[in-house]
Amino acid sequence: MLNNTKLKEQDYQYYLQNHPAVFLTVAESYLVISRLKLSSNYETDFVVVKEGYSNGTEYELVEIESPHTKLFDKAGKPSAKFNAALQQIRDWKRLLINDKPLFYRTFPTDNAKIIRDSKLSFKIIIGRRTNDLEELEKRRQIAEENGIEILSFDRLTDIAQWRVHYFDQARIYSGQMDYEPFYKRNALGNPFFKCMTDAEWRLICRKGHHHFYSGLLDEILQCRSYNEHFDRFKELGHDFISI
């Protein structure tokens, strides 16, 4: 897909929303929301819901551009699409800073700080890997100045390759989940889930919880749908399950 220049940004969006566990999640993160609406004007591409333990639930807001997007033009300045992605992140931050009730409704947590000690982090996925040291340094500077992470699509491929070795242990969820039966922890660790929709997330987050995975495990599993690889996986005799 990365080498197919005929594909559009929405093609990559669609693929990632059907395979989020492989490319977007981090350790002990088992829920990703696709196209979460912040307002009538703003919509995230993805939100990764993380277990922060004593820090409570944490959220990573993700904006994607095409892997064929150049970060910098021939003059070395940020490209129009790169600038647009950066502005999108700034707009999200400003909206959530100015509207605390919106923050708490959309991202239940124990504080609504945006800049420091925040329960939110921000990421842009854009372009392909480069070995140009000047471009890498400029990208790093922009990321630091804006308080975001910037990844290439090739980095997602690296993450997917690492996941192959990780998933055998992912189903054994620890911490606040120790008291849950194995079959539920096993279902939570299933790597073949699709993204949750905006509407599904709204139903769950109304209940709110300091620890989403332990507090709302049944609701999360009941909302889940699975991608095309799950049936094949079961045919091979493996034991990740759904509920």
C-alpha positions as CSV (number, residue, x, y, z in Angstrom):
1,M,0.0,0.0,0.0
2,L,2.8,2.4,0.8
3,N,4.2,2.1,-2.7
4,N,0.9,2.6,-4.4
5,T,0.8,6.3,-5.3
6,K,-2.8,5.9,-6.6
7,L,-4.2,5.4,-3.1
8,K,-5.7,8.4,-1.3
9,E,-5.5,9.4,2.4
10,Q,-8.9,7.8,3.0
11,D,-7.6,4.4,1.8
12,Y,-5.0,4.4,4.5
13,Q,-7.5,5.7,7.0
14,Y,-9.9,2.8,6.2
15,Y,-7.1,0.2,6.4
16,L,-5.9,1.5,9.8
17,Q,-9.3,1.6,11.3
18,N,-9.7,-2.1,10.5
19,H,-6.3,-3.0,11.9
20,P,-5.6,-0.6,14.7
21,A,-4.1,-3.0,17.2
22,V,-1.3,-3.9,14.8
23,F,-0.3,-0.3,13.9
24,L,-1.7,2.2,16.4
25,T,-1.8,0.8,19.9
26,V,0.9,0.7,22.5
27,A,1.4,-1.9,25.3
28,E,-1.8,-2.3,27.3
29,S,-3.9,-0.2,25.0
30,Y,-6.8,-2.2,23.5
31,L,-9.3,0.5,22.2
32,V,-9.0,2.9,19.3
33,I,-11.7,5.3,18.1
34,S,-12.0,6.3,14.5
35,R,-13.2,9.7,13.4
36,L,-14.1,11.0,16.9
37,K,-15.9,14.3,16.6
38,L,-14.7,17.1,18.8
39,S,-17.2,19.6,17.5
40,S,-19.1,20.3,14.2
41,N,-15.8,21.7,12.8
42,Y,-13.2,19.3,14.2
43,E,-12.7,15.5,13.9
44,T,-9.8,13.4,14.9
45,D,-8.6,10.6,12.6
46,F,-7.9,8.3,15.5
47,V,-7.9,8.3,19.3
48,V,-5.9,5.6,21.1
49,V,-7.2,5.0,24.7
50,K,-4.3,4.1,27.0
51,E,-4.3,2.6,30.5
52,G,-2.3,5.0,32.6
53,Y,-2.6,3.0,35.9
54,S,-2.3,5.5,38.8
55,N,-2.5,8.3,36.2
56,G,-5.9,7.1,35.1
57,T,-7.0,6.9,31.5
58,E,-4.9,8.6,28.9
59,Y,-5.7,9.5,25.3
60,E,-3.5,9.9,22.2
61,L,-5.1,12.0,19.4
62,V,-3.8,11.1,15.9
63,E,-3.9,13.1,12.7
64,I,-2.8,11.2,9.5
65,E,-1.8,12.5,6.1
66,S,-0.9,10.4,3.0
67,P,2.4,8.5,3.0
68,H,3.0,10.3,-0.3
69,T,2.9,13.7,1.4
70,K,6.2,15.6,1.5
71,L,6.9,17.3,4.8
72,F,9.1,20.0,3.3
73,D,9.0,21.8,-0.1
74,K,12.1,22.4,-2.3
75,A,12.9,25.5,-0.4
76,G,13.0,23.5,2.8
77,K,9.8,25.0,4.3
78,P,7.0,22.9,5.7
79,S,4.6,21.8,2.9
80,A,1.0,23.0,2.8
81,K,-0.3,19.6,3.9
82,F,2.2,19.3,6.8
83,N,1.3,22.8,7.9
84,A,-2.4,21.9,7.7
85,A,-1.8,18.8,10.0
86,L,0.1,21.0,12.5
87,Q,-2.7,23.5,12.5
88,Q,-5.2,20.8,13.1
89,I,-3.4,19.8,16.3
90,R,-3.3,23.4,17.4
91,D,-7.0,23.8,16.7
92,W,-7.8,20.7,18.8
93,K,-5.7,22.0,21.7
94,R,-7.3,25.4,21.6
95,L,-10.8,23.9,21.5
96,L,-10.3,21.7,24.4
97,I,-8.5,24.4,26.5
98,N,-11.5,26.7,26.0
99,D,-14.2,24.2,26.5
100,K,-13.6,22.1,29.6
101,P,-17.1,20.5,29.6
102,L,-16.4,19.2,26.1
103,F,-13.1,17.8,27.3
104,Y,-14.7,15.9,30.2
105,R,-17.6,14.6,28.0
106,T,-15.3,13.4,25.3
107,F,-12.3,12.2,27.3
108,P,-13.3,11.2,30.8
109,T,-10.3,11.6,33.1
110,D,-9.4,13.2,36.4
111,N,-8.0,16.5,35.0
112,A,-8.4,18.6,31.9
113,K,-4.9,20.0,31.5
114,I,-3.8,20.3,27.9
115,I,-0.2,21.7,27.9
116,R,1.5,20.3,31.0
117,D,0.7,17.1,33.0
118,S,-2.0,16.4,30.4
119,K,-3.9,13.2,29.9
120,L,-3.8,13.9,26.2
121,S,-0.9,13.4,23.7
122,F,-0.9,14.3,20.0
123,K,0.6,12.5,17.0
124,I,0.9,13.1,13.3
125,I,1.5,10.2,10.9
126,I,2.8,11.5,7.6
127,G,5.1,10.8,4.7
128,R,7.8,8.2,4.3
129,R,11.1,7.5,6.1
130,T,14.0,9.8,5.2
131,N,17.7,9.7,5.8
132,D,18.1,13.4,5.2
133,L,19.7,14.6,8.4
134,E,18.6,18.3,7.9
135,E,15.0,17.3,7.3
136,L,15.0,15.0,10.4
137,E,16.4,17.7,12.6
138,K,13.7,20.2,11.3
139,R,11.0,17.6,11.9
140,R,12.3,17.0,15.4
141,Q,12.4,20.7,16.2
142,I,8.8,21.2,15.0
143,A,7.7,18.2,17.0
144,E,9.3,19.6,20.2
145,E,8.0,23.1,19.7
146,N,4.4,21.9,19.2
147,G,4.5,19.2,21.9
148,I,3.6,16.4,19.4
149,E,5.1,13.2,18.0
150,I,5.6,13.0,14.2
151,L,6.0,9.5,12.6
152,S,6.4,8.2,9.1
153,F,4.2,5.4,7.7
154,D,7.4,3.3,7.6
155,R,7.5,3.5,11.4
156,L,4.0,1.9,11.5
157,T,5.5,-1.0,9.5
158,D,8.2,-1.3,12.2
159,I,5.5,-1.3,14.9
160,A,3.6,-4.0,13.1
161,Q,6.6,-6.3,12.8
162,W,7.3,-5.9,16.5
163,R,3.7,-6.7,17.3
164,V,4.1,-10.2,15.9
165,H,6.3,-11.0,18.9
166,Y,4.2,-9.0,21.4
167,F,0.7,-10.4,20.9
168,D,1.4,-13.8,22.5
169,Q,1.8,-12.0,25.8
170,A,-0.7,-9.1,25.2
171,R,-3.7,-11.1,26.3
172,I,-2.3,-11.5,29.8
173,Y,-3.4,-8.2,31.2
174,S,-2.1,-7.2,34.6
175,G,-2.6,-4.5,37.2
176,Q,-6.3,-3.6,37.9
177,M,-7.4,-6.6,35.6
178,D,-6.0,-9.4,37.8
179,Y,-9.4,-10.2,39.3
180,E,-11.0,-10.6,35.8
181,P,-11.5,-14.1,34.4
182,F,-8.9,-15.2,31.9
183,Y,-11.4,-15.4,29.0
184,K,-12.2,-11.7,29.4
185,R,-8.6,-10.7,29.5
186,N,-7.9,-12.9,26.6
187,A,-10.7,-11.3,24.6
188,L,-9.4,-7.8,25.5
189,G,-6.0,-8.8,24.1
190,N,-7.5,-10.0,20.8
191,P,-5.4,-8.1,18.2
192,F,-8.0,-8.4,15.4
193,F,-10.5,-5.8,16.6
194,K,-11.6,-2.9,14.5
195,C,-11.8,0.7,15.7
196,M,-14.8,1.8,17.7
197,T,-17.0,4.4,16.1
198,D,-17.8,7.9,17.5
199,A,-21.3,6.7,18.4
200,E,-20.1,3.6,20.2
201,W,-17.5,5.6,22.2
202,R,-20.2,8.1,23.3
203,L,-22.3,5.4,24.7
204,I,-19.4,4.1,26.8
205,C,-17.8,7.3,27.9
206,R,-21.1,8.6,29.4
207,K,-20.5,6.2,32.2
208,G,-16.9,7.4,32.7
209,H,-14.3,5.7,34.7
210,H,-10.8,6.5,36.1
211,H,-9.6,3.2,34.6
212,F,-11.6,2.4,31.4
213,Y,-10.4,-1.1,30.8
214,S,-11.0,-2.5,34.3
215,G,-14.1,-0.4,34.9
216,L,-15.9,-0.9,31.6
217,L,-14.5,-4.1,30.3
218,D,-17.8,-5.7,29.5
219,E,-19.1,-2.7,27.6
220,I,-15.9,-2.5,25.6
221,L,-16.1,-6.2,24.6
222,Q,-19.8,-5.9,23.7
223,C,-19.1,-3.0,21.3
224,R,-16.3,-4.8,19.5
225,S,-16.2,-5.9,15.9
226,Y,-13.4,-7.9,14.3
227,N,-11.5,-7.7,11.0
228,E,-11.2,-10.3,8.3
229,H,-8.2,-12.1,9.8
230,F,-10.0,-13.3,13.0
231,D,-11.9,-16.2,11.5
232,R,-8.8,-17.4,9.8
233,F,-6.9,-17.2,13.1
234,K,-9.5,-19.3,14.8
235,E,-9.4,-21.9,12.0
236,L,-5.7,-22.3,12.8
237,G,-6.6,-23.4,16.3
238,H,-5.6,-20.4,18.3
239,D,-7.5,-19.2,21.3
240,F,-8.0,-15.4,21.2
241,I,-11.7,-15.1,21.7
242,S,-14.5,-12.5,21.2
243,I,-17.5,-11.9,23.4
